[in-house]
Amino acid sequence: MAIYHFSNQIISRKKQQNAIAAAAYRSGEKLVDERTNESKFYKRQVEPITHILAPSHAPKWVYDRQQLWNEVERVERQWNAQLAREINVALPKELSHEEQEQLAIEFCNDVFVKDGMVADLAIHRDDEENPHFHVMLTIRPFNEEGTWGNKQVKVKEVINGKQQIKAIHTTDWNTKEKLVYWREQWATYANRYFEKNGFPERITHLSNKDQGLETLPTIHEGVVARQLQNEGKESERIRINMERKEYNKIIIELSEVKKDKQIKERTERFIRRFTPLEKKQLRESAKSLGLFVNFENINTRRSQLDKWHARLEFSQDSVDTFKKMNRIERETDMLDQAENILEKEACRFLEKYYPNFNIEDLSKEQKIGVVETTVTQNKRLSSHEIEKVILDLEKKQIE
């Protein structure tokens, strides 16, 4: 099953972090911190696959990992300076190693590098079950001529009559909206590779809550947790995931039962059922009368025919009058037939869904009215609601 993991953190001096040490740990290379002359090296079981990707206007020295992060340490002078952004992303293990690498490079180039960042990419496969990549991104932009640009510019503003100086970021790389965009793009790029390689799996950047799911998200386990498990030791992170997977299994099963019940209710409850003969007769009536057959339309058409008949009664006898009277009679017969079908079906409907209700107390119009209201609202009416339907029908009759 494809998983989605995309985490973001800032590497900063405030947290007593060092850009050279961070790059050495992720790349598996031995790097020297030129300020302290200390060597940084972290041996890895599986050598990472690394790439440095940079925009065309960046200086050539950015492709030297040691020089790149020493230059970052040199240009950032503040005690609490942000040195780099690190993104940690789970790679789809359904893809081959080559496809995983191609996907990571394409994503970083299109999403980060084209926006002006230098991306130091490292793919880790210490655990075959958890392939992932780290990418360290420069926070300070480069000017067009290849020199370091400013993170912020200071502008003067007059607020309440007083001049104030405000710092404005020169990029939108630190905004929440940008992070959401990156997360969404990773799902888009990964899904594109799934589709291209014929896999049905898809991932989404949306949380379970945003997807309307009641399941709990699993947490990132990492290589240390898996090593503990392989050694027969207990890992808190793996234990949490096992509990969540068991919980999610129950939730999914309940969700399926709930879904089946809803489908059954939609197909069985509050649907009008006519016999094949009744359906045929209603179709013929609708076609001849030129209207949708329901009780309201039948009453409207009957009222029109009554008025027409009343006018013709005082007309001089003629062939034309005779034809019109015959038409009124035919249409009245069709309306009677349609009304009788609606009443028969209404009785069947009421007996099924309102077995304790005495339908003998209701008129034809009231029976059909209760049924049509039930179907329209798609719910079983209470005694109070049935009473209201009856009162409304009586009011219309009086009017």
C-alpha positions in Angstrom: 0.0 0.0 0.0 1.4 3.4 -1.0 2.0 5.8 1.9 2.3 9.6 2.0 5.0 11.1 4.2 6.2 14.7 3.7 7.8 16.5 6.6 9.4 19.9 6.8 11.9 21.4 9.3 14.3 24.4 9.5 17.9 23.8 10.3 19.0 26.8 12.4 21.7 28.0 14.8 18.9 28.8 17.4 18.5 25.0 17.7 22.3 24.6 17.9 22.4 23.0 14.5 25.1 23.1 11.8 24.6 23.1 8.0 27.8 21.1 7.3 27.0 18.4 9.9 23.5 18.1 8.5 24.7 17.8 4.9 27.4 15.2 6.0 24.8 13.1 7.8 22.4 13.0 4.9 24.9 12.6 2.1 27.2 10.1 3.8 30.2 12.3 2.7 33.1 13.5 4.9 32.8 17.3 5.1 35.0 19.8 6.8 33.6 22.8 8.7 36.0 25.5 7.7 35.2 27.7 10.7 36.3 25.1 13.2 38.4 22.8 11.0 36.3 19.9 12.3 35.5 16.9 10.1 31.9 15.8 9.9 31.3 12.2 8.9 28.5 9.7 9.6 29.0 6.2 8.3 25.9 4.7 6.7 25.2 1.0 5.9 24.0 1.8 2.4 25.7 4.6 0.5 23.1 7.4 -0.3 22.5 8.5 -3.8 23.1 12.2 -3.9 22.6 15.1 -6.4 23.0 18.8 -6.1 20.5 20.7 -8.2 20.7 24.4 -8.8 19.1 27.2 -10.8 21.0 28.4 -13.9 22.0 31.8 -12.3 23.6 30.1 -9.2 27.4 30.2 -9.0 29.3 27.1 -10.0 30.7 26.5 -6.5 27.2 25.4 -5.3 27.8 22.0 -6.9 30.6 21.4 -4.3 28.7 20.2 -1.2 31.4 21.2 1.2 31.8 24.7 -0.2 28.0 25.2 -0.6 27.2 24.7 3.1 30.4 26.5 4.3 29.3 29.5 2.3 25.9 29.3 3.9 27.5 29.2 7.4 29.7 32.2 6.4 26.9 34.4 5.0 24.6 33.8 7.9 26.0 35.9 10.8 23.0 36.0 13.2 23.1 33.8 16.3 19.7 32.5 15.5 20.0 32.4 11.7 18.0 29.9 9.6 20.6 28.0 7.7 18.6 25.6 5.5 15.2 24.0 5.1 15.1 20.2 5.1 12.3 18.1 3.5 11.9 14.4 4.2 9.8 12.5 1.8 8.8 8.8 1.6 9.4 7.3 -1.9 6.9 4.8 -3.3 8.4 1.4 -2.8 6.2 0.1 -5.7 8.6 1.9 -8.1 12.0 0.6 -9.2 15.2 2.3 -7.8 15.7 4.1 -11.1 12.1 5.4 -11.1 12.4 6.5 -7.5 15.5 8.5 -8.3 14.0 10.0 -11.4 10.9 11.0 -9.5 12.8 12.6 -6.7 15.0 14.6 -9.2 12.1 15.7 -11.3 10.1 16.8 -8.3 13.0 18.8 -6.7 13.9 20.5 -10.0 10.4 21.5 -10.9 9.2 22.5 -7.4 12.3 23.9 -5.7 15.0 24.7 -8.2 12.8 26.5 -10.7 11.7 28.7 -7.8 15.3 29.7 -7.1 16.5 27.3 -4.4 19.6 25.1 -4.5 18.6 21.5 -3.6 21.0 19.1 -2.0 19.3 15.7 -2.5 20.1 12.4 -0.8 18.2 9.2 -1.3 18.4 6.7 1.6 17.7 3.0 1.2 19.1 1.7 4.5 15.8 -0.1 4.9 14.2 -1.5 1.7 10.8 -1.2 3.3 11.3 2.6 3.9 13.0 4.2 0.9 13.0 8.0 1.3 14.9 11.1 0.4 16.1 14.1 2.2 16.6 17.4 0.4 18.4 20.4 2.1 17.3 23.7 0.5 19.0 27.1 0.6 16.8 29.7 2.4 18.7 32.8 1.1 18.1 33.4 -2.6 20.8 34.1 -5.3 20.8 37.4 -7.3 20.9 37.1 -11.1 24.6 37.7 -11.2 25.2 34.7 -8.8 25.8 36.6 -5.5 23.8 36.0 -2.4 20.6 37.9 -2.2 18.7 39.2 0.9 16.2 37.2 2.8 14.4 40.4 3.8 14.2 44.0 2.9 13.3 46.8 5.3 10.7 49.3 4.3 9.4 52.4 6.1 5.7 52.7 7.0 3.7 55.4 8.7 1.3 53.9 11.2 -0.9 56.2 13.3 1.3 59.1 12.4 4.5 57.4 13.4 7.2 56.1 11.1 8.0 52.4 11.6 10.4 50.1 9.9 9.0 46.8 8.7 10.9 43.7 7.4 9.4 42.0 4.3 10.5 38.6 3.1 11.9 38.6 -0.5 10.5 35.1 -1.2 7.4 33.2 -0.2 9.4 30.1 0.8 8.5 30.4 4.5 4.7 30.7 4.1 2.2 28.1 5.1 0.6 28.4 1.6 3.9 27.4 0.0 4.3 24.4 2.2 0.8 23.2 1.4 1.6 23.7 -2.3 4.7 21.6 -2.0 2.9 18.8 -0.2 0.1 18.8 -2.8 2.7 18.7 -5.7 4.4 15.7 -4.2 1.2 13.7 -4.3 0.6 14.9 -7.9 4.1 13.9 -9.1 4.0 10.5 -7.3 0.6 9.7 -8.6 1.8 10.6 -12.1 4.5 8.0 -11.8 2.1 5.4 -10.4 -0.2 5.9 -13.5 2.7 5.9 -15.9 4.0 2.6 -14.6 0.6 1.0 -14.4 0.0 1.0 -10.7 -3.5 1.5 -9.3 -2.2 3.1 -6.1 -2.7 6.8 -5.4 -1.6 9.0 -2.5 -3.0 12.3 -1.2 -1.5 15.2 0.8 -4.8 15.6 2.6 -5.1 14.5 6.2 -7.5 11.7 7.2 -9.7 14.5 8.8 -9.7 16.6 5.6 -10.7 13.5 3.6 -13.6 12.8 6.0 -12.0 9.6 7.3 -12.3 8.4 10.8 -9.1 6.4 10.6 -6.0 7.4 12.4 -2.8 8.3 10.4 0.2 6.1 11.0 3.5 7.8 12.0 6.9 7.6 10.3 8.8 4.7 11.8 12.3 5.2 10.5 15.4 3.0 10.3 16.1 2.9 14.0 12.7 1.6 14.9 13.0 -1.2 12.3 16.5 -2.1 13.5 15.1 -2.5 17.0 12.3 -4.7 15.7 14.8 -6.9 13.7 16.8 -7.3 17.0 13.7 -8.5 18.8 13.3 -5.3 20.8 10.2 -3.3 21.2 9.9 0.0 19.3 7.4 2.5 20.6 6.8 3.9 17.1 6.1 0.5 15.6 3.8 -0.4 18.5 1.8 2.8 17.9 1.5 2.0 14.2 0.3 -1.6 14.9 -2.4 -0.3 17.3 -3.5 2.3 14.8 -3.6 -0.2 11.9 -5.8 -2.6 14.0 -8.0 0.3 15.0 -8.3 1.5 11.3 -9.2 -2.1 10.2 -12.2 -2.0 12.6 -13.2 1.5 11.4 -12.9 0.5 7.7 -15.0 -2.7 8.4 -17.7 -0.6 10.2 -17.5 2.0 7.4 -18.2 -0.7 4.8 -21.2 -2.0 6.8 -22.5 1.5 7.2 -22.1 2.1 3.4 -23.9 -1.1 2.6 -26.7 -0.1 4.9 -27.0 3.3 3.3 -27.1 1.7 -0.2 -29.8 -0.7 1.0 -31.8 2.1 2.4 -31.5 4.2 -0.8 -32.7 1.2 -2.9 -35.4 -0.1 -0.6 -36.8 2.8 1.4 -39.3 5.4 0.2 -39.3 4.5 -3.5 -42.6 4.3 -5.3 -43.2 0.9 -6.9 -45.6 0.3 -9.7 -46.4 -2.9 -11.5 -45.2 -3.2 -15.1 -48.8 -2.7 -16.4 -49.2 0.4 -14.2 -45.9 1.8 -15.5 -47.1 1.2 -19.1 -50.5 2.9 -18.5 -48.9 5.9 -16.7 -46.4 6.3 -19.6 -49.3 6.3 -22.1 -51.3 8.7 -20.1 -48.3 11.1 -19.7 -47.7 11.0 -23.4 -51.3 11.6 -24.4 -51.9 14.3 -21.7 -48.5 15.9 -22.3 -47.7 16.2 -18.6 -45.7 14.5 -15.8 -48.2 12.3 -14.0 -48.5 13.2 -10.3 -51.4 14.1 -8.1 -50.9 17.8 -8.4 -50.6 17.8 -12.2 -53.7 15.6 -12.4 -55.8 18.0 -10.3 -54.5 21.0 -12.2 -55.4 19.3 -15.6 -58.8 18.2 -14.2 -59.6 21.8 -13.1 -58.7 23.0 -16.6 -61.0 20.4 -18.3 -63.9 21.3 -15.9 -63.6 25.0 -16.9 -63.4 24.1 -20.6 -66.4 21.8 -20.2 -68.4 24.5 -18.5 -67.8 27.0 -21.4 -68.7 24.4 -24.0 -72.0 23.6 -22.3 -73.4 26.9 -23.3 -71.9 26.8 -26.9 -74.0 26.1 -29.9 -74.0 22.5 -31.0 -71.6 21.8 -33.8 -69.1 19.2 -35.0 -66.3 21.2 -33.4 -68.1 21.3 -30.1 -68.8 17.6 -30.2 -65.1 16.8 -30.9 -64.0 19.0 -28.0 -66.4 17.4 -25.6 -65.2 13.9 -26.7 -61.6 15.0 -26.1 -62.5 16.3 -22.6 -64.2 12.9 -21.9 -61.1 10.9 -23.1 -58.7 13.0 -21.0 -60.9 12.8 -17.9 -60.9 9.0 -18.3 -57.1 9.0 -18.5 -56.9 11.2 -15.5 -59.2 8.9 -13.5 -57.2 5.9 -14.6 -53.9 7.5 -13.6 -55.4 8.7 -10.3 -56.6 5.2 -9.5 -53.1 3.8 -10.2 -51.5 6.4 -7.9 -54.0 5.5 -5.2 -53.4 1.7 -5.5 -49.7 2.2 -5.3 -50.1 4.7 -2.4 -52.0 2.0 -0.4 -49.3 -0.5 -1.0 -46.7 2.1 0.0 -48.5 3.0 3.2 -49.1 -0.6 4.2 -45.3 -1.2 3.9 -43.9 1.9 5.5 -46.7 2.9 7.8 -48.2 -0.5 8.9 -49.7 0.9 12.1 -51.4 3.8 10.4 -55.2 3.5 9.6 -55.2 4.4 5.9 -59.0 3.9 5.7 -59.4 7.3 7.5 -57.6 9.0 4.6 -59.0 10.2 1.4 -57.5 9.4 -2.0 -55.8 12.8 -2.1 -54.4 12.5 1.4 -53.0 9.0 0.8 -51.1 10.1 -2.3 -50.1 13.4 -0.5 -48.5 11.5 2.4 -46.7 9.2 0.0 -45.3 12.0 -2.2 -44.1 13.9 0.8 -42.4 10.8 2.2 -40.6 10.2 -1.1 -39.7 13.9 -1.6 -38.2 14.2 1.9 -36.8 10.7 1.8 -37.8 9.9 5.4 -40.5 8.3 7.4 -43.0 11.0 8.5 -44.0 11.4 12.2 -47.7 11.5 13.2 -47.4 15.3 13.6 -45.9 15.6 10.0 -48.6 13.4 8.5 -51.2 15.6 10.2 -49.6 18.7 8.8 -49.7 17.2 5.2 -53.4 16.4 5.7 -54.2 20.0 7.0 -52.3 21.5 4.1 -54.3 19.5 1.6 -57.6 20.5 3.2 -56.5 24.1 3.1 -55.8 23.8 -0.6 -59.2 22.3 -1.2 -60.9 25.1 0.7 -59.0 27.7 -1.3 
